Amino acid sequence: MIQLLAFYLFAALTLAAGALTILSRNPVHSVLWLIVAFFNAAGLMVLVGAEFIAMLLVIVYVGAVAVLFLFVVMMLNIDFAALRAGFIKNFPLGILLAAVLLAEVLMGVGVVQGGALQLGTPDGSAPVPAGAQNIEAIGAVLYGKYLFLFEVAGVILLVAMIGAIVLTHRERKGVRGQNIARQVARRPDEATVNMQPDVGKGVSL
Amino acid sequence: MTQFFQQWMPYEWAWGLATLCGILLIAFPLMLAVAMIIYVDRKIWAAMALRRGPNVVGPLGLLQSFADGLKVMLQETIIPSSTSKALFLLAPIVTFTVALMAWAVIPFNGGAILADINVGLLYVLAVSSLGVYGTIVAGWSSNSKYPFFSAIRASAQMISYEVSIGFILICVVLWAGTFNMNGIVLAQKSHVWLLNGFVFNPLLFPMWVMFLISGMAETQRAPFDLTEAESELVAGYQTEYSSMAFALYWLGEYANVLLMCALNAVLFWGGYLPPLDIPALYLVPGWIWLFAKIFLFFFIFSWVKATVPRYRYDQLMRLGWKVFLPVSLLFVVLVSGWLMYTGHFA
């Protein structure tokens, strides 16, 4: 009963927040609705017994990715009129993308309905393997069965990270950078001078 | 508690009522603790500056926080006309709610924990990463320069330090072998001879020092309080706030500081276990040990606030990314290597 209520609450909020994400006129509001959607999706994950995935969803997407989105969207000076100008031009492409995504969702639902995958059951109770915790089960699969693919994914991410740093890093000439070690090693007697100048006389350093 | 209520009602209702009672049992004492800890903070700060601190309202000034609360409640709520109203009011609520939420998984005693979930530590990380939204949304919705600068600073700062906190927690989890908070506390029982606590382990002691400093940065306490650096940003993200909305930020900030102190105690200093694994010390209830440890760490937080000058922003970023991140990464390798070598996982 509680699970059913919670499911409909989370599902309805996810859908509503998703709709408001694309309907909001203000991009910052869009990102905030997106965060609400992420959060409710995490709630749905908890309901099917995948609490580890739910926590990762909140930590990674809400805690880091969405903050960066918000960061960028807030910093940019967005011209709303210019954004809407390309609507007609991009409309066919948008429809195509939406159709592809809808087809993917329908295929996924079809596979579950056909019984090929054992996901959660409609009443919200998930088939949890006896005695296996979420984290242990995922760890055993990732670091045992799919170790090679997992490490390849890690290497790809590493290459992408180094690539991003190389592409955005630029060496600038004539910039006076700070040498932290020198700043820390500086002592009062080499930075200050005690003087007692006569009245009316200036100080020369 | 669920069993207690089941005498009179079916399981679902008993569970709901028990959870509600548990939430109130944590939230109300926590609010009281926050009010008193603000007084303690001001007293410590005053003592270190050779002042008297609050000493007028009530005996020894003990009622100062309540007087302040009453004053703030009676003030008019001013919402500047150029703000985004819904978000402007939502932001302090988010900060305050999130500051309370994480307490659900803190074990106060052997069985005294509201939500004994097996991803407890991840839950703390997830909830504490939500806290930044209260600041960002406040800064943006205020539609004013200084709050906005403050919000940008806060988001960069919190993301930077969460990375190193994550690696520090991985070391703890590797040694404890569980994400469950109760399990982490129990794993520290007589960790080094008779000493309860990961902090006495030479490999984990540097991690604790870094966790303490990262905690100060994460809660935006001095010396990392660049988000409300009054010489640069007026009052930071709280500039446009008044009345209860301002008080919610005030309370949320201290609830977060207390949470960081509690995490220090639970993850590194043995939580509700006594410092020494001697039967006589177990006669003292566990929550007294936990509260004593929280109080000790709060004193350290106050001490640092009273004595250390504020960091420059570039120093803050350098500390997070160029010092803490590589060192914590090195310790993940060291700790996991040592544990593999000694056959901890076998």
Interface residues (C-beta under 8 A of the other chain):
Chain A: M1 I2 V28 H29 L32 I35 E51 F52 M55 L56 V58 I59 V62 G63 A64 V67 L68 L70 F71 M74 M75 Q133 N134 I135 Q178 I180
Chain B: E12 G16 L87 I117 N118 V119 L122 Y123 L125 A126 V127 S129 L130 V132 Y133 I136 V137 W140 F148 A151 I152 S155 A156 M158 I159 E162 F179 D314 Q315 R318
